[in-house]
Structure formats: C-alpha cells, structure tokens
Amino acid sequence: MILQSITLSGWRCFLDEISVGQFSDQINIISGPNGVGKSTLFEALRRGLMDSHSVTGLDVNAIRPWGRVLTPKVTICFSHGGVHYRMAKQFLEGVFSRLERKENSAFR
C-alpha cells in the first residue's frame, strides 16, 4: 500500500478540513514544532485504516476537538497493486465508512 494523501476535519486540533499530500511513493517526512498536529495526523491515519466507523468509548470521544460538537472525519487516498483507492470514515455521529476504487478517472 502506498499512501497518497490524507484529509481530516473535526479531529482534535483540526477544526476545519486539512489535507496533507500528494505524497511521493518514496520516503516522505512530516516535520513541525510541537503542538501543530503531527501525532493527530497519524492517529487519524491509524483510526481510518484500523478502526470501525461505529467504534464507541472514551478513546474515540477524545478525538473530537475540546469544547466543540464537531464530527471527526478522515479520508485516506492510497494505491495498492497499481489501483487507486479512497477510503472515507466518519465517527461518533452520522457514522459511515466508504471505500471507493478509481475507475476511468473517477472514484466508484
């Protein structure tokens, strides 16, 4: 699997939508000072790939920005075996999970 980009919103310190990528298929480095959201970005990637969209509990409630009623969302674009995919998940409210494959320049 080759990660191409990640987009998230309503996730800890990221109130508004933020996108990171287009990543290279080589080594990529994400750097910045403490407190800008590097760990949050990786947490969203991990939860997007590994957690069910319907997960519950205190841990998943902690991803919502403090004092806000926002719905955490993550979209991960990646390729595997030369095929491009887009996976989107929304947690806590209006939960959903969607995996799309790119066919003829459109995700389906």
N, CA, C and O atoms as CSV, one atom per row, in Angstrom:
chain,resi,resn,atom,element,x,y,z
A,1,MET,N,N,0.841,-1.171,0.000
A,1,MET,CA,C,0.000,0.000,0.000
A,1,MET,C,C,0.886,1.234,0.000
A,1,MET,O,O,1.850,1.318,0.761
A,2,ILE,N,N,0.555,2.186,-0.854
A,2,ILE,CA,C,1.285,3.443,-0.923
A,2,ILE,C,C,0.312,4.571,-0.595
A,2,ILE,O,O,-0.658,4.801,-1.317
A,3,LEU,N,N,0.584,5.264,0.496
A,3,LEU,CA,C,-0.254,6.382,0.922
A,3,LEU,C,C,-0.049,7.558,-0.023
A,3,LEU,O,O,1.085,7.919,-0.338
A,4,GLN,N,N,-1.145,8.150,-0.471
A,4,GLN,CA,C,-1.064,9.296,-1.374
A,4,GLN,C,C,-1.443,10.597,-0.692
A,4,GLN,O,O,-0.780,11.613,-0.898
A,5,SER,N,N,-2.503,10.588,0.123
A,5,SER,CA,C,-2.914,11.795,0.835
A,5,SER,C,C,-3.854,11.428,1.969
A,5,SER,O,O,-4.433,10.342,2.000
A,6,ILE,N,N,-3.990,12.363,2.899
A,6,ILE,CA,C,-4.937,12.209,3.997
A,6,ILE,C,C,-5.611,13.557,4.221
A,6,ILE,O,O,-4.961,14.603,4.208
A,7,THR,N,N,-6.919,13.515,4.426
A,7,THR,CA,C,-7.714,14.709,4.689
A,7,THR,C,C,-8.525,14.447,5.949
A,7,THR,O,O,-9.132,13.384,6.085
A,8,LEU,N,N,-8.541,15.405,6.873
A,8,LEU,CA,C,-9.331,15.220,8.076
A,8,LEU,C,C,-9.941,16.538,8.526
A,8,LEU,O,O,-9.478,17.618,8.160
A,9,SER,N,N,-10.983,16.422,9.320
A,9,SER,CA,C,-11.635,17.594,9.907
A,9,SER,C,C,-12.335,17.179,11.192
A,9,SER,O,O,-12.694,16.015,11.372
A,10,GLY,N,N,-12.525,18.155,12.091
A,10,GLY,CA,C,-13.184,17.880,13.357
A,10,GLY,C,C,-12.410,16.901,14.213
A,10,GLY,O,O,-12.996,16.102,14.944
A,11,TRP,N,N,-11.083,16.966,14.121
A,11,TRP,CA,C,-10.233,15.958,14.760
A,11,TRP,C,C,-9.221,16.657,15.658
A,11,TRP,O,O,-8.275,17.275,15.169
A,12,ARG,N,N,-9.415,16.562,16.951
A,12,ARG,CA,C,-8.568,17.188,17.971
A,12,ARG,C,C,-8.277,18.653,17.649
A,12,ARG,O,O,-9.157,19.498,17.814
A,13,CYS,N,N,-7.070,18.973,17.194
A,13,CYS,CA,C,-6.694,20.378,16.946
A,13,CYS,C,C,-7.117,20.873,15.570
A,13,CYS,O,O,-6.980,22.062,15.280
A,14,PHE,N,N,-7.628,19.991,14.717
A,14,PHE,CA,C,-8.028,20.380,13.365
A,14,PHE,C,C,-9.545,20.564,13.300
A,14,PHE,O,O,-10.285,19.606,13.076
A,15,LEU,N,N,-9.991,21.788,13.497
A,15,LEU,CA,C,-11.427,22.070,13.442
A,15,LEU,C,C,-11.910,22.036,12.005
A,15,LEU,O,O,-12.901,21.379,11.688
A,16,ASP,N,N,-11.204,22.749,11.139
A,16,ASP,CA,C,-11.549,22.812,9.719
A,16,ASP,C,C,-10.835,21.708,8.958
A,16,ASP,O,O,-9.927,21.061,9.481
A,17,GLU,N,N,-11.252,21.502,7.728
A,17,GLU,CA,C,-10.645,20.465,6.895
A,17,GLU,C,C,-9.203,20.820,6.552
A,17,GLU,O,O,-8.894,21.957,6.195
A,18,ILE,N,N,-8.334,19.829,6.667
A,18,ILE,CA,C,-6.931,19.973,6.301
A,18,ILE,C,C,-6.534,18.762,5.475
A,18,ILE,O,O,-6.924,17.636,5.785
A,19,SER,N,N,-5.756,18.994,4.424
A,19,SER,CA,C,-5.264,17.904,3.573
A,19,SER,C,C,-3.743,17.922,3.587
A,19,SER,O,O,-3.113,18.978,3.534
A,20,VAL,N,N,-3.176,16.735,3.659
A,20,VAL,CA,C,-1.724,16.580,3.591
A,20,VAL,C,C,-1.434,15.593,2.480
A,20,VAL,O,O,-1.994,14.497,2.463
A,21,GLY,N,N,-0.578,15.961,1.564
A,21,GLY,CA,C,-0.234,15.135,0.415
A,21,GLY,C,C,-0.468,15.973,-0.818
A,21,GLY,O,O,-1.070,17.041,-0.712
A,22,GLN,N,N,-0.085,15.604,-1.818
A,22,GLN,CA,C,0.205,14.378,-2.515
A,22,GLN,C,C,1.598,13.891,-2.090
A,22,GLN,O,O,2.605,14.566,-2.309
A,23,PHE,N,N,1.625,12.702,-1.479
A,23,PHE,CA,C,2.883,12.122,-1.047
A,23,PHE,C,C,3.592,11.463,-2.216
A,23,PHE,O,O,2.969,11.039,-3.190
A,24,SER,N,N,4.876,11.389,-2.100
A,24,SER,CA,C,5.700,10.667,-3.060
A,24,SER,C,C,5.611,9.175,-2.743
A,24,SER,O,O,5.271,8.802,-1.620
A,25,ASP,N,N,5.906,8.334,-3.703
A,25,ASP,CA,C,5.949,6.899,-3.404
A,25,ASP,C,C,7.301,6.511,-2.813
A,25,ASP,O,O,7.580,5.328,-2.617
A,26,GLN,N,N,8.129,7.494,-2.535
A,26,GLN,CA,C,9.404,7.300,-1.844
A,26,GLN,C,C,9.191,7.611,-0.352
A,26,GLN,O,O,8.072,7.514,0.152
A,27,ILE,N,N,10.253,7.979,0.335
A,27,ILE,CA,C,10.157,8.347,1.743
A,27,ILE,C,C,9.646,9.781,1.844
A,27,ILE,O,O,10.105,10.664,1.120
A,28,ASN,N,N,8.696,10.003,2.743
A,28,ASN,CA,C,8.141,11.328,3.000
A,28,ASN,C,C,8.404,11.694,4.451
A,28,ASN,O,O,8.370,10.829,5.326
A,29,ILE,N,N,8.665,12.963,4.711
A,29,ILE,CA,C,8.937,13.433,6.065
A,29,ILE,C,C,7.909,14.495,6.425
A,29,ILE,O,O,7.683,15.441,5.669
A,30,ILE,N,N,7.296,14.328,7.578
A,30,ILE,CA,C,6.375,15.325,8.100
A,30,ILE,C,C,7.042,15.909,9.340
A,30,ILE,O,O,7.285,15.202,10.318
A,31,SER,N,N,7.332,17.191,9.290
A,31,SER,CA,C,8.014,17.820,10.416
A,31,SER,C,C,7.316,19.116,10.792
A,31,SER,O,O,6.595,19.705,9.986
A,32,GLY,N,N,7.537,19.546,12.008
A,32,GLY,CA,C,6.971,20.789,12.509
A,32,GLY,C,C,7.197,20.870,13.999
A,32,GLY,O,O,7.559,19.879,14.633
A,33,PRO,N,N,6.988,22.034,14.558
A,33,PRO,CA,C,7.182,22.191,16.001
A,33,PRO,C,C,6.133,21.399,16.793
A,33,PRO,O,O,5.133,20.937,16.244
A,34,ASN,N,N,6.389,21.260,18.077
A,34,ASN,CA,C,5.447,20.573,18.959
A,34,ASN,C,C,4.100,21.280,18.943
A,34,ASN,O,O,4.033,22.508,18.891
A,35,GLY,N,N,3.023,20.490,18.988
A,35,GLY,CA,C,1.692,21.040,19.120
A,35,GLY,C,C,1.005,21.454,17.829
A,35,GLY,O,O,-0.060,22.071,17.876
A,36,VAL,N,N,1.589,21.130,16.671
A,36,VAL,CA,C,0.936,21.536,15.419
A,36,VAL,C,C,0.041,20.446,14.835
A,36,VAL,O,O,-0.697,20.706,13.885
A,37,GLY,N,N,0.092,19.215,15.392
A,37,GLY,CA,C,-0.834,18.178,14.956
A,37,GLY,C,C,-0.222,16.988,14.242
A,37,GLY,O,O,-0.947,16.232,13.594
A,38,LYS,N,N,1.080,16.797,14.335
A,38,LYS,CA,C,1.707,15.646,13.664
A,38,LYS,C,C,1.160,14.333,14.219
A,38,LYS,O,O,0.797,13.445,13.448
A,39,SER,N,N,1.097,14.199,15.523
A,39,SER,CA,C,0.578,12.968,16.139
A,39,SER,C,C,-0.893,12.788,15.836
A,39,SER,O,O,-1.352,11.664,15.632
A,40,THR,N,N,-1.633,13.872,15.803
A,40,THR,CA,C,-3.061,13.807,15.466
A,40,THR,C,C,-3.251,13.301,14.050
A,40,THR,O,O,-4.160,12.516,13.781
A,41,LEU,N,N,-2.404,13.746,13.152
A,41,LEU,CA,C,-2.465,13.286,11.763
A,41,LEU,C,C,-2.259,11.773,11.687
A,41,LEU,O,O,-2.990,11.081,10.979
A,42,PHE,N,N,-1.273,11.265,12.411
A,42,PHE,CA,C,-1.012,9.832,12.398
A,42,PHE,C,C,-2.099,9.042,13.124
A,42,PHE,O,O,-2.401,7.909,12.748
A,43,GLU,N,N,-2.688,9.637,14.161
A,43,GLU,CA,C,-3.805,8.976,14.831
A,43,GLU,C,C,-4.992,8.840,13.865
A,43,GLU,O,O,-5.640,7.794,13.823
A,44,ALA,N,N,-5.272,9.881,13.101
A,44,ALA,CA,C,-6.369,9.819,12.127
A,44,ALA,C,C,-6.086,8.757,11.069
A,44,ALA,O,O,-6.993,8.034,10.659
A,45,LEU,N,N,-4.846,8.661,10.629
A,45,LEU,CA,C,-4.466,7.631,9.662
A,45,LEU,C,C,-4.677,6.242,10.249
A,45,LEU,O,O,-5.248,5.371,9.594
A,46,ARG,N,N,-4.222,6.031,11.473
A,46,ARG,CA,C,-4.382,4.727,12.125
A,46,ARG,C,C,-5.850,4.379,12.319
A,46,ARG,O,O,-6.272,3.269,11.995
A,47,ARG,N,N,-6.627,5.315,12.842
A,47,ARG,CA,C,-8.050,5.041,13.069
A,47,ARG,C,C,-8.793,4.850,11.751
A,47,ARG,O,O,-9.698,4.021,11.662
A,48,GLY,N,N,-8.416,5.607,10.736
A,48,GLY,CA,C,-9.051,5.464,9.436
A,48,GLY,C,C,-8.809,4.106,8.815
A,48,GLY,O,O,-9.685,3.560,8.145
A,49,LEU,N,N,-7.628,3.557,9.033
A,49,LEU,CA,C,-7.294,2.257,8.455
A,49,LEU,C,C,-7.720,1.084,9.335
A,49,LEU,O,O,-8.064,0.020,8.820
A,50,MET,N,N,-7.702,1.266,10.646
A,50,MET,CA,C,-7.856,0.120,11.543
A,50,MET,C,C,-9.170,0.062,12.320
A,50,MET,O,O,-9.643,-1.031,12.633
A,51,ASP,N,N,-9.769,1.202,12.637
A,51,ASP,CA,C,-10.963,1.203,13.482
A,51,ASP,C,C,-12.235,1.140,12.647
A,51,ASP,O,O,-12.295,1.645,11.526
A,52,SER,N,N,-13.232,0.516,13.217
A,52,SER,CA,C,-14.562,0.542,12.618
A,52,SER,C,C,-15.132,1.945,12.776
A,52,SER,O,O,-14.861,2.619,13.770
A,53,HIS,N,N,-15.908,2.382,11.817
A,53,HIS,CA,C,-16.550,3.693,11.900
A,53,HIS,C,C,-17.553,3.765,13.051
A,53,HIS,O,O,-17.905,4.852,13.508
A,54,SER,N,N,-18.002,2.619,13.508
A,54,SER,CA,C,-19.012,2.580,14.572
A,54,SER,C,C,-18.403,2.347,15.957
A,54,SER,O,O,-19.128,2.028,16.900
A,55,VAL,N,N,-17.087,2.501,16.093
A,55,VAL,CA,C,-16.421,2.297,17.375
A,55,VAL,C,C,-16.964,3.313,18.388
A,55,VAL,O,O,-17.291,4.446,18.035
A,56,THR,N,N,-17.052,2.888,19.646
A,56,THR,CA,C,-17.548,3.776,20.706
A,56,THR,C,C,-16.580,3.730,21.879
A,56,THR,O,O,-15.670,2.901,21.914
A,57,GLY,N,N,-16.780,4.613,22.826
A,57,GLY,CA,C,-15.977,4.607,24.038
A,57,GLY,C,C,-15.274,5.930,24.262
A,57,GLY,O,O,-15.346,6.837,23.433
A,58,LEU,N,N,-14.598,6.029,25.390
A,58,LEU,CA,C,-13.927,7.267,25.764
A,58,LEU,C,C,-12.786,7.617,24.819
A,58,LEU,O,O,-12.569,8.792,24.523
A,59,ASP,N,N,-12.051,6.608,24.341
A,59,ASP,CA,C,-10.917,6.881,23.449
A,59,ASP,C,C,-11.361,7.578,22.174
A,59,ASP,O,O,-10.741,8.559,21.762
A,60,VAL,N,N,-12.405,7.099,21.551
A,60,VAL,CA,C,-12.854,7.710,20.299
A,60,VAL,C,C,-13.532,9.054,20.562
A,60,VAL,O,O,-13.465,9.945,19.715
A,61,ASN,N,N,-14.174,9.219,21.700
A,61,ASN,CA,C,-14.760,10.516,22.045
A,61,ASN,C,C,-13.684,11.576,22.240
A,61,ASN,O,O,-13.947,12.766,22.063
A,62,ALA,N,N,-12.480,11.157,22.602
A,62,ALA,CA,C,-11.381,12.097,22.831
A,62,ALA,C,C,-10.844,12.706,21.535
A,62,ALA,O,O,-10.088,13.676,21.589
A,63,ILE,N,N,-11.212,12.164,20.371
A,63,ILE,CA,C,-10.700,12.742,19.124
A,63,ILE,C,C,-11.476,13.990,18.716
A,63,ILE,O,O,-11.005,14.770,17.888
A,64,ARG,N,N,-12.637,14.179,19.277
A,64,ARG,CA,C,-13.429,15.386,18.993
A,64,ARG,C,C,-12.710,16.587,19.619
A,64,ARG,O,O,-12.220,16.494,20.744
A,65,PRO,N,N,-12.643,17.706,18.901
A,65,PRO,CA,C,-11.986,18.895,19.473
A,65,PRO,C,C,-12.652,19.305,20.786
A,65,PRO,O,O,-13.874,19.238,20.923
A,66,TRP,N,N,-11.830,19.730,21.749
A,66,TRP,CA,C,-12.323,20.086,23.074
A,66,TRP,C,C,-13.344,21.205,22.996
A,66,TRP,O,O,-13.121,22.223,22.340
A,67,GLY,N,N,-14.469,21.005,23.674
A,67,GLY,CA,C,-15.493,22.026,23.766
A,67,GLY,C,C,-16.273,22.259,22.483
A,67,GLY,O,O,-16.987,23.255,22.372
A,68,ARG,N,N,-16.153,21.371,21.521
A,68,ARG,CA,C,-16.833,21.531,20.233
A,68,ARG,C,C,-17.751,20.342,19.983
A,68,ARG,O,O,-17.526,19.249,20.501
A,69,VAL,N,N,-18.771,20.566,19.195
A,69,VAL,CA,C,-19.644,19.485,18.767
A,69,VAL,C,C,-19.407,19.296,17.276
A,69,VAL,O,O,-20.274,19.585,16.451
A,70,LEU,N,N,-18.221,18.807,16.948
A,70,LEU,CA,C,-17.846,18.540,15.562
A,70,LEU,C,C,-17.779,17.043,15.353
A,70,LEU,O,O,-17.553,16.288,16.299
A,71,THR,N,N,-17.972,16.616,14.131
A,71,THR,CA,C,-17.938,15.198,13.796
A,71,THR,C,C,-16.603,14.869,13.135
A,71,THR,O,O,-16.317,15.380,12.052
A,72,PRO,N,N,-15.778,14.027,13.762
A,72,PRO,CA,C,-14.484,13.674,13.179
A,72,PRO,C,C,-14.645,12.886,11.878
A,72,PRO,O,O,-15.395,11.912,11.806
A,73,LYS,N,N,-13.914,13.339,10.848
A,73,LYS,CA,C,-13.930,12.686,9.537
A,73,LYS,C,C,-12.504,12.534,9.045
A,73,LYS,O,O,-11.651,13.383,9.303
A,74,VAL,N,N,-12.255,11.444,8.334
A,74,VAL,CA,C,-10.949,11.223,7.717
A,74,VAL,C,C,-11.152,10.582,6.347
A,74,VAL,O,O,-11.999,9.705,6.177
A,75,THR,N,N,-10.366,11.032,5.379
A,75,THR,CA,C,-10.355,10.443,4.046
A,75,THR,C,C,-8.907,10.118,3.704
A,75,THR,O,O,-8.031,10.978,3.794
A,76,ILE,N,N,-8.664,8.885,3.316
A,76,ILE,CA,C,-7.318,8.415,3.005
A,76,ILE,C,C,-7.292,7.936,1.563
A,76,ILE,O,O,-8.073,7.067,1.175
A,77,CYS,N,N,-6.396,8.500,0.774
A,77,CYS,CA,C,-6.200,8.058,-0.604
A,77,CYS,C,C,-4.918,7.248,-0.656
A,77,CYS,O,O,-3.887,7.663,-0.127
A,78,PHE,N,N,-4.988,6.089,-1.298
A,78,PHE,CA,C,-3.821,5.213,-1.379
A,78,PHE,C,C,-3.914,4.366,-2.639
A,78,PHE,O,O,-4.956,4.287,-3.289
A,79,SER,N,N,-2.796,3.740,-2.962
A,79,SER,CA,C,-2.799,2.798,-4.076
A,79,SER,C,C,-2.245,1.468,-3.595
A,79,SER,O,O,-1.439,1.398,-2.668
A,80,HIS,N,N,-2.705,0.423,-4.256
A,80,HIS,CA,C,-2.235,-0.928,-3.954
A,80,HIS,C,C,-2.272,-1.722,-5.251
A,80,HIS,O,O,-3.314,-1.816,-5.900
A,81,GLY,N,N,-1.153,-2.283,-5.620
A,81,GLY,CA,C,-1.100,-3.064,-6.850
A,81,GLY,C,C,-1.417,-2.236,-8.083
A,81,GLY,O,O,-1.946,-2.757,-9.066
A,82,GLY,N,N,-1.098,-0.950,-8.036
A,82,GLY,CA,C,-1.350,-0.077,-9.173
A,82,GLY,C,C,-2.781,0.437,-9.275
A,82,GLY,O,O,-3.106,1.172,-10.207
A,83,VAL,N,N,-3.637,0.064,-8.337
A,83,VAL,CA,C,-5.032,0.518,-8.324
A,83,VAL,C,C,-5.170,1.590,-7.246
A,83,VAL,O,O,-4.637,1.432,-6.147
A,84,HIS,N,N,-5.875,2.675,-7.544
A,84,HIS,CA,C,-6.054,3.785,-6.615
A,84,HIS,C,C,-7.374,3.640,-5.869
A,84,HIS,O,O,-8.400,3.293,-6.454
A,85,TYR,N,N,-7.329,3.916,-4.559
A,85,TYR,CA,C,-8.493,3.799,-3.690
A,85,TYR,C,C,-8.671,5.069,-2.868
A,85,TYR,O,O,-7.723,5.825,-2.654
A,86,ARG,N,N,-9.898,5.290,-2.413
A,86,ARG,CA,C,-10.204,6.375,-1.481
A,86,ARG,C,C,-11.118,5.805,-0.409
A,86,ARG,O,O,-12.186,5.271,-0.706
A,87,MET,N,N,-10.685,5.925,0.844
A,87,MET,CA,C,-11.476,5.437,1.963
A,87,MET,C,C,-11.864,6.625,2.832
A,87,MET,O,O,-11.008,7.421,3.219
A,88,ALA,N,N,-13.143,6.746,3.137
A,88,ALA,CA,C,-13.644,7.822,3.979
A,88,ALA,C,C,-14.386,7.232,5.160
A,88,ALA,O,O,-15.155,6.283,5.014
A,89,LYS,N,N,-14.148,7.807,6.345
A,89,LYS,CA,C,-14.859,7.376,7.554
A,89,LYS,C,C,-15.274,8.592,8.349
A,89,LYS,O,O,-14.568,9.600,8.402
A,90,GLN,N,N,-16.438,8.473,8.967
A,90,GLN,CA,C,-16.929,9.498,9.878
A,90,GLN,C,C,-17.275,8.799,11.181
A,90,GLN,O,O,-17.914,7.747,11.184
A,91,PHE,N,N,-16.848,9.393,12.283
A,91,PHE,CA,C,-17.000,8.789,13.597
A,91,PHE,C,C,-17.983,9.582,14.458
A,91,PHE,O,O,-18.224,10.765,14.217
A,92,LEU,N,N,-18.538,8.919,15.455
A,92,LEU,CA,C,-19.361,9.466,16.529
A,92,LEU,C,C,-20.794,9.797,16.126
A,92,LEU,O,O,-21.719,9.283,16.756
A,93,GLU,N,N,-21.025,10.618,15.121
A,93,GLU,CA,C,-22.392,10.972,14.715
A,93,GLU,C,C,-22.498,10.846,13.204
A,93,GLU,O,O,-21.575,11.213,12.476
A,94,GLY,N,N,-23.626,10.326,12.736
A,94,GLY,CA,C,-23.794,10.133,11.302
A,94,GLY,C,C,-22.715,9.222,10.746
A,94,GLY,O,O,-22.226,9.436,9.637
A,95,VAL,N,N,-22.343,8.212,11.509
A,95,VAL,CA,C,-21.199,7.358,11.178
A,95,VAL,C,C,-21.361,6.707,9.801
A,95,VAL,O,O,-22.455,6.302,9.407
A,96,PHE,N,N,-20.255,6.621,9.094
A,96,PHE,CA,C,-20.239,5.894,7.830
A,96,PHE,C,C,-18.821,5.486,7.496
A,96,PHE,O,O,-17.854,6.028,8.032
A,97,SER,N,N,-18.720,4.530,6.609
A,97,SER,CA,C,-17.446,4.081,6.066
A,97,SER,C,C,-17.670,3.783,4.594
A,97,SER,O,O,-18.633,3.111,4.225
A,98,ARG,N,N,-16.768,4.293,3.751
A,98,ARG,CA,C,-16.922,4.100,2.312
A,98,ARG,C,C,-15.545,3.849,1.698
A,98,ARG,O,O,-14.600,4.595,1.953
A,99,LEU,N,N,-15.440,2.809,0.900
A,99,LEU,CA,C,-14.219,2.503,0.162
A,99,LEU,C,C,-14.553,2.548,-1.317
A,99,LEU,O,O,-15.452,1.849,-1.784
A,100,GLU,N,N,-13.812,3.385,-2.057
A,100,GLU,CA,C,-14.053,3.535,-3.492
A,100,GLU,C,C,-12.779,3.206,-4.259
A,100,GLU,O,O,-11.667,3.437,-3.783
A,101,ARG,N,N,-12.967,2.663,-5.455
A,101,ARG,CA,C,-11.850,2.345,-6.352
A,101,ARG,C,C,-11.930,3.283,-7.551
A,101,ARG,O,O,-13.013,3.565,-8.063
A,102,LYS,N,N,-10.773,3.759,-7.989
A,102,LYS,CA,C,-10.751,4.659,-9.134
A,102,LYS,C,C,-10.866,3.850,-10.416
A,102,LYS,O,O,-10.068,2.953,-10.688
A,103,GLU,N,N,-11.882,4.194,-11.193
A,103,GLU,CA,C,-12.131,3.537,-12.475
A,103,GLU,C,C,-12.368,4.620,-13.519
A,103,GLU,O,O,-13.261,5.453,-13.360
A,104,ASN,N,N,-11.578,4.613,-14.580
A,104,ASN,CA,C,-11.728,5.592,-15.655
A,104,ASN,C,C,-11.714,7.030,-15.113
A,104,ASN,O,O,-12.572,7.837,-15.470
A,105,SER,N,N,-10.755,7.339,-14.265
A,105,SER,CA,C,-10.510,8.670,-13.680
A,105,SER,C,C,-11.588,9.161,-12.717
A,105,SER,O,O,-11.611,10.345,-12.381
A,106,ALA,N,N,-12.479,8.283,-12.267
A,106,ALA,CA,C,-13.487,8.649,-11.267
A,106,ALA,C,C,-13.555,7.567,-10.188
A,106,ALA,O,O,-13.413,6.379,-10.480
A,107,PHE,N,N,-13.775,7.992,-8.932
A,107,PHE,CA,C,-13.914,7.024,-7.855
A,107,PHE,C,C,-15.333,6.476,-7.861
A,107,PHE,O,O,-16.300,7.232,-7.955
A,108,ARG,N,N,-15.449,5.158,-7.761
A,108,ARG,CA,C,-16.755,4.482,-7.748
A,108,ARG,C,C,-16.802,3.480,-6.607
A,108,ARG,O,O,-17.814,2.805,-6.421
